[in-house]
Amino acid sequence: MCAPTRNDMQVLGPVGPRDHEVFSDGGLGILRMLHDRFDGRRRELLRLRRDRDLAAGPSGGPDFLAETTGIREDPSWRVAGAGPGLEDRRVEITGPVDRKMTINALNSGAQGWLADFEDATSPSWRNVVDGQLNLHDAVSRVIEHEENGKRYVLEDGPLATIIVRPRGLHLDEEHLRIKGAPIAGALFDFGLYVHHNARRLIEQGTGPYFYLPKLESHLEARWWDDVFTRTEQWLRIPHGTIRATVLIETLPAAFEMEEILYELRDHAAGLNAGRWDYIFSTIKNLGADPAYVLPDRADVTMTVPFMRAYTELLVKTCHRRGAHAIGGMAAVIPSRDEDRNRDALAKVRADKEREAAAGYDGSWVAHPGLVPTCRDAFTAVLGDRPNQVDRQRDDVEVSAADLLDVAATPGDVTAQGLRANVSVLVRYVDAWLDGRGAVGLDGLMEDAATAEISRCQLWQWCRHAAPIDGGGVVTRFRVAALLEQELDTLEQAGRPPERIEALRHVVRRGALGDDLPAFLTDDAYRRFLVTREEAAA
């Protein structure tokens, strides 16, 4: 472990040979400033999340805010919009900030790279610290990597614009403590990246750009806007240099899209339809009510009524305010089997063609092999234009009832879907505890958001004894039996007893308790990742 680093600041965890570059006096200084000024408000915002009554609307669910009607009805305000290097976002690739992924993403031919410290990264100390080094080396154009005899370097041509996704407001970074309290993971990821890279990015003609995950209210957007403004003052860079795209990936945020843009208007570039987290959030917030039981995860597509309403409203909101609307993730992993690959790419192409036709300005892919498919779909609509922000969707009218029309989702709960949820959840958590946050499973790239869908569906189906197509109902006993089968398979594959017990704890606590924990990874991080790393240090 490192000794106390600066007065009452302490950096804990395994020490790497280049950590002093990350935790320079300037790096620690900005973290201290951000923590002192903003952590108290962050904790208050988290309390407001816990106390919020989503059943307060006239329909018995969330509703648009009466107190902010004036903001929604005022046609005059617009956001800052795209910063330099963000004008064209027709393809953005996402992925963790490991060294190989950093190089491959920047070389992928996508216009942007979501460098992910959140759902695609297991937040081990080395992952988050090495991720900062990887990004700094990438911005400095000196990054390289060798693996299995192959050397990876940045190409000479155009590279993807880096857009960093820090951790959500609910996650702490236990390895950096100030006056004994952990710093917010969001401030840790944001502060170190902007301190070490902002000036060089500006010199290169882009800027420090961010994706903001899991916001639940415009008050949280206001907090981020204050963080940005104070950071710009601290670094002495012009106001509005920092730009952010907000992921609309929680049910409460869907009712506050305009207010979120308004609060961030000097720094806002756009909104993103974070489809997987949005499904997870819908179950988490409404799952105790039997009226909101969803079928198998595979049946909850972007064309079902409540998802279509949310995505259409997002485009209308963005373009009305001069912001980019960025579509959802294509999580398919290209297959070496020609027939399977052809079918998979056809589904991706149809998804991206639907988004482009709906007015989206770009979309996400999880694998470099999907970049051409996504690019072609958007180029067919955009042509040489960088975006279609000028396309207003005045035809779209979305009510609170439309956003809550979960019952209209077609499909069934099946034995296959039940088993798939258990299998994905167990295997993903196993990989996550090994330090891998983005994992290829059954032809799809799974991350924390997709694992959360599996986890919440299991809880919801058990709570309401959901009928299974073909006979029977979902019970805790049935899910527990499937869990033990998955654990037996891993044990036979050589997983040690302590890992099996950790997986049993995480899954049973997350999916089979009386209450549904807010996040799967929060307890797992403190109980297993931090404990293991402290023991290693």
Backbone torsions as a table, in degrees:
resi	resn	phi	psi	omega
1	MET	NA	150.1	174.3
2	CYS	-77.9	148.3	172.8
3	ALA	-73.6	166.9	175.0
4	PRO	-49.6	132.8	-170.0
5	THR	-92.9	-41.7	-179.5
6	ARG	-149.7	107.6	179.1
7	ASN	49.0	-108.1	-175.9
8	ASP	-102.0	22.9	172.1
9	MET	-102.5	138.3	-179.1
10	GLN	-136.5	126.6	175.1
11	VAL	-100.8	123.3	-176.1
12	LEU	-117.1	158.6	174.9
13	GLY	115.2	171.7	-179.8
14	PRO	-60.3	137.2	-174.0
15	VAL	-96.9	131.2	176.5
16	GLY	-102.4	161.4	-174.5
17	PRO	-66.0	-19.6	-178.7
18	ARG	-114.0	13.2	-176.7
19	ASP	-61.8	-28.4	179.7
20	HIS	-62.8	-24.6	177.2
21	GLU	-70.0	-36.5	179.8
22	VAL	-74.4	-47.5	-174.3
23	PHE	-97.0	54.2	173.1
24	SER	-71.4	171.9	176.9
25	ASP	-58.2	-41.0	179.5
26	GLY	-67.4	-40.4	178.4
27	GLY	-63.4	-45.2	177.9
28	LEU	-67.7	-33.8	-178.7
29	GLY	-64.2	-44.0	-179.6
30	ILE	-69.5	-34.6	176.8
31	LEU	-64.4	-40.9	178.7
32	ARG	-63.6	-44.0	179.3
33	MET	-61.4	-47.5	-177.8
34	LEU	-63.8	-41.9	179.6
35	HIS	-64.1	-48.7	-177.0
36	ASP	-62.1	-37.7	-173.3
37	ARG	-85.9	-30.9	-167.0
38	PHE	-122.0	-12.2	-174.3
39	ASP	-71.1	-34.2	178.0
40	GLY	-60.8	-44.0	177.9
41	ARG	-67.2	-36.9	176.8
42	ARG	-58.1	-45.9	-178.9
43	ARG	-66.1	-33.4	175.8
44	GLU	-67.8	-39.7	177.3
45	LEU	-63.8	-37.3	176.7
46	LEU	-66.5	-35.2	175.7
47	ARG	-65.2	-41.1	178.0
48	LEU	-62.3	-36.2	174.9
49	ARG	-57.6	-48.9	-175.9
50	ARG	-65.1	-31.9	-175.8
51	ASP	-90.0	-8.5	-174.3
52	ARG	-67.9	135.3	179.6
53	ASP	-101.3	101.4	-177.4
54	LEU	-76.7	-5.8	178.0
55	ALA	-96.2	14.6	-173.4
56	ALA	-79.4	-14.4	-177.7
57	GLY	-72.5	163.8	-178.0
58	PRO	-63.0	-22.2	179.8
59	SER	-90.1	2.6	-177.9
60	GLY	86.3	4.6	176.7
61	GLY	-133.8	-168.5	178.1
62	PRO	-61.9	159.9	177.6
63	ASP	-148.3	166.2	174.9
64	PHE	-67.2	145.9	-172.6
65	LEU	-76.1	128.3	177.8
66	ALA	-68.1	-35.7	-174.2
67	GLU	-72.4	-12.2	179.7
68	THR	-115.0	20.0	179.3
69	THR	-56.2	-38.9	-178.4
70	GLY	-59.9	-37.4	178.2
71	ILE	-66.1	-44.3	-178.5
72	ARG	-67.4	-33.0	-175.3
73	GLU	-90.2	-10.2	179.7
74	ASP	-79.9	114.6	-176.5
75	PRO	-83.7	-2.2	-167.1
76	SER	-86.6	-26.0	-171.7
77	TRP	-89.0	148.1	177.2
78	ARG	-139.7	161.1	-178.2
79	VAL	-91.8	169.4	180.0
80	ALA	-61.0	-36.8	177.8
81	GLY	82.7	-161.8	-173.2
82	ALA	-62.8	134.3	170.4
83	GLY	-86.6	175.8	178.3
84	PRO	-57.7	129.5	-178.2
85	GLY	88.7	-2.3	179.0
86	LEU	-114.3	5.4	-175.5
87	GLU	-63.2	-38.1	-179.4
88	ASP	-113.6	115.4	-176.1
89	ARG	-129.2	34.4	-171.1
90	ARG	-64.1	-27.5	174.2
91	VAL	-135.4	125.8	171.7
92	GLU	-125.0	132.0	177.6
93	ILE	-99.4	145.0	-178.4
94	THR	-117.7	156.5	175.8
95	GLY	166.5	167.8	-178.3
96	PRO	-68.7	167.9	-172.7
97	VAL	-97.5	30.0	173.5
98	ASP	-72.6	165.7	-168.3
99	ARG	-66.7	-44.8	-179.6
100	LYS	-64.3	-44.3	-179.7
101	MET	-63.9	-39.0	179.8
102	THR	-57.5	-47.6	-178.8
103	ILE	-67.9	-46.7	-177.8
104	ASN	-64.2	-38.4	179.9
105	ALA	-66.6	-44.1	-179.4
106	LEU	-66.2	-29.4	179.4
107	ASN	-89.3	-1.6	-164.9
108	SER	-70.9	-16.0	-173.5
109	GLY	91.5	-5.0	173.8
110	ALA	-73.0	154.7	177.8
111	GLN	-74.3	-30.6	-178.2
112	GLY	-138.8	156.7	173.7
113	TRP	-125.9	120.5	171.0
114	LEU	-81.1	102.2	179.1
115	ALA	-83.7	107.6	-160.3
116	ASP	-102.9	112.1	169.7
117	PHE	-92.0	0.7	-173.2
118	GLU	-105.7	-109.5	-168.8
119	ASP	-62.8	-26.9	-178.3
120	ALA	-93.1	3.6	179.7
121	THR	-123.7	126.3	168.5
122	SER	-75.7	120.6	-166.5
123	PRO	-80.6	49.6	170.7
124	SER	-66.0	156.8	-177.8
125	TRP	-58.7	-46.0	-178.5
126	ARG	-66.4	-35.8	178.2
127	ASN	-61.2	-44.9	-174.8
128	VAL	-77.3	-36.1	179.2
129	VAL	-73.4	-46.7	177.7
130	ASP	-63.4	-31.3	175.9
131	GLY	-61.2	-39.6	176.6
132	GLN	-64.0	-42.0	177.4
133	LEU	-63.7	-40.9	179.5
134	ASN	-62.4	-43.1	179.4
135	LEU	-66.3	-41.4	179.1
136	HIS	-63.0	-42.2	178.1
137	ASP	-66.1	-34.6	178.7
138	ALA	-68.4	-46.3	178.5
139	VAL	-62.0	-35.5	179.4
140	SER	-79.9	-4.8	178.6
141	ARG	63.3	32.8	178.9
142	VAL	-119.4	4.5	-174.6
143	ILE	-71.2	139.1	172.2
144	GLU	-152.6	163.0	-175.3
145	HIS	-155.0	143.1	176.6
146	GLU	-125.8	132.7	-177.7
147	GLU	-151.0	127.5	179.5
148	ASN	52.2	40.2	177.0
149	GLY	79.7	1.8	179.8
150	LYS	-107.9	135.9	-178.7
151	ARG	-103.4	130.5	179.8
152	TYR	-110.6	127.7	178.3
153	VAL	-140.4	164.1	176.7
154	LEU	-74.2	140.0	178.8
155	GLU	-77.8	165.6	-177.7
156	ASP	-78.1	-23.7	-175.9
157	GLY	-76.7	-169.5	179.5
158	PRO	-60.1	140.0	178.0
159	LEU	-109.5	157.4	176.9
160	ALA	-64.3	144.1	173.8
161	THR	-73.4	132.1	-178.0
162	ILE	-81.4	129.1	174.2
163	ILE	-128.7	110.9	-172.4
164	VAL	-87.5	133.4	172.3
165	ARG	-105.9	105.4	175.3
166	PRO	-74.2	170.8	178.3
167	ARG	-66.9	158.9	179.4
168	GLY	-68.3	163.6	-175.3
169	LEU	-63.3	-22.0	-175.7
170	HIS	-80.4	-11.3	-173.0
171	LEU	-98.8	130.9	175.2
172	ASP	-94.5	157.8	168.8
173	GLU	-107.4	99.3	-171.8
174	GLU	-69.8	-14.7	-174.5
175	HIS	-91.0	-4.1	172.1
176	LEU	-126.1	115.9	-173.9
177	ARG	-120.0	139.3	178.2
178	ILE	-123.4	118.6	-173.2
179	LYS	54.5	34.5	176.7
180	GLY	86.3	-8.5	-177.6
181	ALA	-101.8	141.2	178.1
182	PRO	-69.2	145.0	173.9
183	ILE	-76.7	154.2	174.4
184	ALA	-64.9	134.9	175.2
185	GLY	-57.2	-35.6	179.3
186	ALA	-62.0	-44.7	-179.3
187	LEU	-70.9	-36.7	177.1
188	PHE	-60.4	-52.0	-177.2
189	ASP	-65.9	-46.2	-179.2
190	PHE	-65.7	-49.6	-172.7
191	GLY	-63.3	-45.5	-178.9
192	LEU	-66.8	-41.8	-179.1
193	TYR	-64.5	-46.7	-175.7
194	VAL	-69.6	-35.9	179.0
195	HIS	-63.8	-46.5	-173.0
196	HIS	-81.6	-16.8	-169.2
197	ASN	-129.0	-14.7	-171.0
198	ALA	-57.8	-50.0	-175.0
199	ARG	-64.4	-41.3	-179.7
200	ARG	-66.9	-38.5	177.5
201	LEU	-62.3	-42.0	178.7
202	ILE	-63.0	-42.5	178.5
203	GLU	-62.3	-30.7	-179.3
204	GLN	-82.5	-3.3	177.3
205	GLY	93.6	11.6	173.8
206	THR	-118.6	-126.6	179.8
207	GLY	173.8	176.4	176.9
208	PRO	-80.4	108.3	-174.2
209	TYR	-117.2	147.0	-172.8
210	PHE	-140.8	150.1	164.6
211	TYR	-104.1	131.7	-178.9
212	LEU	-105.4	116.2	-174.1
213	PRO	-94.0	151.3	164.2
214	LYS	59.7	26.7	173.5
215	LEU	-64.4	144.8	-179.8
216	GLU	-120.4	-3.4	-180.0
217	SER	-162.0	163.8	175.9
218	HIS	-68.7	-21.4	176.2
219	LEU	-67.5	-34.9	175.8
220	GLU	-70.1	-35.5	174.2
221	ALA	-64.2	-39.2	177.3
222	ARG	-61.8	-40.5	177.6
223	TRP	-58.9	-47.0	179.4
224	TRP	-63.7	-39.3	179.1
225	ASP	-62.3	-39.3	176.4
226	ASP	-65.9	-39.0	175.8
227	VAL	-59.6	-46.3	-179.4
228	PHE	-62.3	-46.7	-177.2
229	THR	-62.5	-45.5	-179.7
230	ARG	-66.3	-36.7	179.0
231	THR	-66.1	-41.5	176.9
232	GLU	-60.5	-39.5	176.7
233	GLN	-65.7	-42.5	-179.3
234	TRP	-61.5	-42.1	-178.3
235	LEU	-87.3	-8.5	-179.0
236	ARG	59.3	49.5	173.1
237	ILE	-117.3	156.0	-173.8
238	PRO	-60.1	145.3	176.1
239	HIS	-60.6	132.0	-178.3
240	GLY	93.8	-1.2	177.7
241	THR	-63.5	-42.9	177.3
242	ILE	-72.8	132.6	177.0
243	ARG	-124.2	146.3	-177.0
244	ALA	-134.2	141.8	168.9
245	THR	-112.3	126.7	-176.5
246	VAL	-96.3	130.6	173.4
247	LEU	-79.5	119.2	172.3
248	ILE	-89.2	89.6	-172.0
249	GLU	-132.2	14.6	171.3
250	THR	-127.2	149.2	-179.3
251	LEU	-59.6	-45.3	178.9
252	PRO	-59.3	-37.8	-178.4
253	ALA	-65.5	-28.1	179.7
254	ALA	-62.1	-25.4	179.0
255	PHE	-90.1	0.1	-177.8
256	GLU	-133.1	29.9	-177.6
257	MET	-59.0	-48.3	-177.8
258	GLU	-65.0	-41.7	-179.1
259	GLU	-65.0	-36.1	178.0
260	ILE	-64.7	-45.6	176.6
261	LEU	-62.4	-40.1	-179.1
262	TYR	-61.6	-45.3	-178.3
263	GLU	-65.1	-31.4	-177.7
264	LEU	-101.6	15.4	-164.3
265	ARG	-57.8	-31.6	178.2
266	ASP	-77.1	-12.2	-177.3
267	HIS	-125.5	0.0	-170.9
268	ALA	-85.3	131.3	173.9
269	ALA	-104.4	-29.3	-178.2
270	GLY	171.8	-172.8	175.2
271	LEU	-126.9	153.2	177.8
272	ASN	-124.0	141.2	176.6
273	ALA	-86.4	90.9	-179.3
274	GLY	-79.6	81.6	-165.3
275	ARG	-62.0	-42.2	-173.7
276	TRP	-71.6	-46.9	177.1
277	ASP	-62.9	-31.8	-179.4
278	TYR	-66.0	-40.8	176.1
279	ILE	-63.7	-45.5	177.6
280	PHE	-56.7	-46.8	-178.1
281	SER	-65.2	-37.1	178.5
282	THR	-61.6	-44.9	178.2
283	ILE	-66.1	-44.0	-177.6
284	LYS	-59.5	-40.7	-175.2
285	ASN	-85.2	-28.4	-175.1
286	LEU	-117.3	-3.3	-169.8
287	GLY	-65.6	-19.0	178.5
288	ALA	-73.0	-14.3	-179.6
289	ASP	-96.6	124.6	-178.1
290	PRO	-64.0	-14.7	179.1
291	ALA	-71.6	-11.4	-174.3
292	TYR	-116.3	24.6	178.3
293	VAL	-71.7	128.5	-179.8
294	LEU	-99.2	152.8	176.0
295	PRO	-77.8	-169.0	178.0
296	ASP	-46.6	144.2	-179.0
297	ARG	-53.7	-38.2	-178.2
298	ALA	-64.5	-21.5	-179.6
299	ASP	-85.3	-12.8	-176.9
300	VAL	-89.8	79.0	-176.8
301	THR	-91.9	175.9	-179.7
302	MET	-74.1	-8.4	-178.6
303	THR	-98.1	-4.5	176.9
304	VAL	-69.9	153.6	-167.4
305	PRO	-54.7	-47.0	-175.0
306	PHE	-71.3	-30.1	176.6
307	MET	-75.5	-38.9	178.0
308	ARG	-63.8	-40.7	179.1
309	ALA	-60.3	-44.8	-178.7
310	TYR	-65.1	-42.3	-177.8
311	THR	-73.2	-35.1	177.2
312	GLU	-67.5	-42.2	178.6
313	LEU	-62.4	-35.7	-179.0
314	LEU	-63.6	-44.5	179.3
315	VAL	-63.0	-47.4	-179.5
316	LYS	-58.8	-45.6	-178.4
317	THR	-62.5	-47.8	-178.0
318	CYS	-60.8	-51.4	-173.1
319	HIS	-70.1	-29.3	175.2
320	ARG	-62.8	-28.6	-175.9
321	ARG	-109.2	9.9	177.2
322	GLY	77.8	25.1	-177.7
323	ALA	-109.0	154.6	173.5
324	HIS	-73.8	142.5	170.1
325	ALA	-109.7	116.1	-176.5
326	ILE	-109.5	131.4	-174.4
327	GLY	-79.8	-175.4	-170.9
328	GLY	-86.7	176.1	-174.4
329	MET	-76.9	134.1	164.4
330	ALA	-97.1	109.2	-170.6
331	ALA	-96.5	4.2	-178.4
332	VAL	-66.2	140.4	171.3
333	ILE	-103.0	121.5	179.9
334	PRO	-53.6	141.3	-176.6
335	SER	-105.5	152.1	174.4
336	ARG	-78.9	-14.0	175.7
337	ASP	-79.4	119.1	-172.1
338	GLU	-60.2	-45.9	-178.2
339	ASP	-65.2	-45.4	-179.6
340	ARG	-64.5	-40.0	-179.0
341	ASN	-66.7	-40.0	179.5
342	ARG	-62.4	-43.2	179.7
343	ASP	-66.1	-41.5	-179.4
344	ALA	-64.8	-45.0	-179.7
345	LEU	-66.4	-32.3	177.4
346	ALA	-64.3	-39.0	177.4
347	LYS	-67.4	-40.4	177.6
348	VAL	-63.6	-44.1	-179.2
349	ARG	-61.6	-43.3	179.4
350	ALA	-63.1	-40.3	178.8
351	ASP	-62.7	-46.3	-177.9
352	LYS	-71.8	-35.2	175.0
353	GLU	-63.6	-39.0	177.4
354	ARG	-62.9	-44.2	180.0
355	GLU	-64.2	-45.4	-179.9
356	ALA	-61.7	-41.4	179.4
357	ALA	-66.7	-29.9	179.9
358	ALA	-77.1	-11.3	177.8
359	GLY	112.5	1.0	179.1
360	TYR	-64.5	150.6	-177.1
361	ASP	-95.5	-10.8	179.5
362	GLY	177.9	-179.0	-176.3
363	SER	-157.7	175.1	-176.0
364	TRP	-107.2	148.4	167.0
365	VAL	-133.2	155.6	-177.8
366	ALA	-102.7	-4.5	-174.4
367	HIS	-142.2	138.8	179.6
368	PRO	-56.2	-29.0	-179.3
369	GLY	-66.6	-13.9	179.7
370	LEU	-95.6	-7.9	-177.0
371	VAL	-57.7	-48.9	-178.9
372	PRO	-60.9	-39.0	-179.2
373	THR	-62.8	-46.6	179.5
374	CYS	-65.9	-44.4	-178.7
375	ARG	-60.8	-44.1	-178.6
376	ASP	-64.0	-39.3	-179.2
377	ALA	-63.6	-42.2	-179.2
378	PHE	-77.5	-35.0	179.0
379	THR	-65.6	-30.9	177.6
380	ALA	-61.7	-27.4	179.1
381	VAL	-97.3	-42.9	-174.8
382	LEU	-80.4	-32.9	-172.1
383	GLY	62.7	-129.1	179.8
384	ASP	-86.7	-5.6	179.7
385	ARG	-71.1	143.4	-179.6
386	PRO	-74.0	-22.7	-176.8
387	ASN	-164.8	179.3	175.9
388	GLN	-127.6	41.1	179.1
389	VAL	-59.5	-28.0	-179.0
390	ASP	-72.9	-8.5	179.6
391	ARG	-84.8	107.1	179.2
392	GLN	-84.6	141.5	179.0
393	ARG	-105.8	61.6	-179.3
394	ASP	-67.8	-13.2	178.5
395	ASP	-76.9	-13.5	-174.6
396	VAL	-86.9	126.6	172.6
397	GLU	-131.2	116.5	-176.6
398	VAL	-124.0	126.4	178.7
399	SER	-101.8	169.5	174.8
400	ALA	-59.9	-38.4	179.4
401	ALA	-62.8	-35.7	178.0
402	ASP	-64.4	-43.2	179.7
403	LEU	-66.5	-21.9	-176.5
404	LEU	-105.6	11.8	-174.9
405	ASP	-81.9	55.4	-179.5
406	VAL	-67.4	-32.6	-175.7
407	ALA	-63.2	-20.8	-179.2
408	ALA	-81.8	1.4	-179.9
409	THR	-71.6	119.3	-179.5
410	PRO	-77.3	157.8	176.7
411	GLY	124.8	176.6	-176.5
412	ASP	-132.8	162.5	165.4
413	VAL	-86.2	123.9	-176.9
414	THR	-119.5	160.7	176.5
415	ALA	-61.6	-36.4	179.0
416	GLN	-66.8	-42.5	178.3
417	GLY	-65.0	-37.4	177.6
418	LEU	-63.1	-49.4	179.8
419	ARG	-63.6	-39.3	-179.7
420	ALA	-62.8	-40.6	179.3
421	ASN	-62.8	-43.6	179.0
422	VAL	-64.6	-44.9	-176.8
423	SER	-64.1	-47.3	179.5
424	VAL	-61.8	-44.0	-177.7
425	LEU	-61.2	-48.7	-177.6
426	VAL	-64.8	-47.4	-177.1
427	ARG	-68.5	-34.9	178.2
428	TYR	-67.7	-46.6	-179.9
429	VAL	-61.7	-37.0	177.2
430	ASP	-60.1	-46.2	178.5
431	ALA	-66.5	-39.3	-179.4
432	TRP	-61.2	-41.6	177.8
433	LEU	-68.1	-21.2	174.1
434	ASP	-84.8	-1.7	178.1
435	GLY	96.8	13.7	179.5
436	ARG	-112.6	117.9	-177.0
437	GLY	-96.9	-18.8	175.5
438	ALA	-118.2	119.3	-169.1
439	VAL	-133.5	128.8	175.1
440	GLY	-79.2	117.0	179.5
441	LEU	-134.1	123.0	175.0
442	ASP	55.3	37.6	175.3
443	GLY	85.1	3.5	179.0
444	LEU	-124.5	148.8	173.9
445	MET	-87.1	109.6	-179.2
446	GLU	-95.3	142.2	172.1
447	ASP	-134.5	-168.9	-175.3
448	ALA	-60.7	-34.6	-177.5
449	ALA	-66.0	-43.9	-179.3
450	THR	-71.1	-34.1	174.4
451	ALA	-64.7	-34.8	178.3
452	GLU	-65.4	-36.5	176.3
453	ILE	-60.8	-48.4	179.9
454	SER	-58.3	-44.9	-178.5
455	ARG	-63.0	-47.3	-177.0
456	CYS	-70.5	-34.5	176.3
457	GLN	-63.7	-41.3	177.9
458	LEU	-59.2	-45.5	179.5
459	TRP	-62.2	-45.8	-177.9
460	GLN	-64.6	-44.0	-178.8
461	TRP	-65.4	-38.7	177.3
462	CYS	-65.4	-45.1	-175.8
463	ARG	-58.6	-38.4	-174.9
464	HIS	-105.9	12.5	-179.8
465	ALA	45.5	54.4	-175.1
466	ALA	-58.5	130.2	177.3
467	PRO	-64.5	140.0	177.8
468	ILE	-99.1	130.7	178.0
469	ASP	-57.5	123.5	-177.8
470	GLY	102.4	-8.8	175.8
471	GLY	125.9	146.9	178.8
472	GLY	87.5	176.0	178.6
473	VAL	-134.0	163.7	177.6
474	VAL	-82.9	128.9	176.9
475	THR	-131.5	161.6	176.1
476	ARG	-60.7	-38.3	179.8
477	PHE	-61.4	-43.0	-179.1
478	ARG	-65.5	-43.4	179.1
479	VAL	-66.2	-41.2	179.4
480	ALA	-62.1	-37.0	178.1
481	ALA	-65.9	-41.9	176.5
482	LEU	-64.1	-38.1	176.8
483	LEU	-59.2	-46.5	-178.3
484	GLU	-65.1	-34.0	176.1
485	GLN	-63.2	-43.3	178.1
486	GLU	-64.5	-41.1	179.7
487	LEU	-66.8	-37.2	176.4
488	ASP	-60.9	-40.7	179.2
489	THR	-62.5	-44.1	179.1
490	LEU	-67.3	-38.3	179.7
491	GLU	-63.8	-41.3	178.5
492	GLN	-66.7	-25.7	178.0
493	ALA	-81.9	-1.8	174.3
494	GLY	108.8	5.6	177.3
495	ARG	-66.4	133.1	-177.8
496	PRO	-70.1	159.8	-177.1
497	PRO	-57.1	-36.4	-178.7
498	GLU	-67.2	-32.3	176.1
499	ARG	-69.7	-43.4	178.9
500	ILE	-58.7	-42.6	-179.7
501	GLU	-67.7	-37.5	177.4
502	ALA	-63.2	-44.8	178.6
503	LEU	-62.9	-42.3	178.6
504	ARG	-59.6	-43.5	-179.0
505	HIS	-63.8	-49.2	-175.0
506	VAL	-62.8	-45.4	-175.9
507	VAL	-71.8	-44.1	-179.2
508	ARG	-65.1	-41.7	179.7
509	ARG	-67.6	-38.5	-175.3
510	GLY	-79.4	-28.2	-172.0
511	ALA	-120.5	-17.2	-170.4
512	LEU	-121.1	9.3	178.5
513	GLY	-83.5	171.7	176.2
514	ASP	-65.8	-39.5	178.6
515	ASP	-106.9	155.0	-179.1
516	LEU	-98.5	111.3	176.3
517	PRO	-58.8	148.2	-175.1
518	ALA	-61.8	-40.2	-177.4
519	PHE	-140.4	141.7	-179.9
520	LEU	-67.0	-42.5	-168.0
521	THR	-86.2	-13.4	-174.8
522	ASP	-62.4	-54.8	179.0
523	ASP	-67.0	-38.6	-179.8
524	ALA	-62.7	-36.3	178.8
525	TYR	-62.9	-51.4	-176.7
526	ARG	-69.0	-42.2	-171.6
527	ARG	-76.9	-33.3	-171.9
528	PHE	-117.9	-53.3	-177.8
529	LEU	-63.5	-51.9	-176.4
530	VAL	-64.9	-44.8	-179.6
531	THR	-59.9	-43.6	-179.3
532	ARG	-65.6	-41.5	-177.9
533	GLU	-71.0	-36.5	176.7
534	GLU	-65.5	-37.1	177.8
535	ALA	-66.5	-38.7	179.6
536	ALA	-67.3	-36.1	-179.3
537	ALA	-72.4	NA	NA
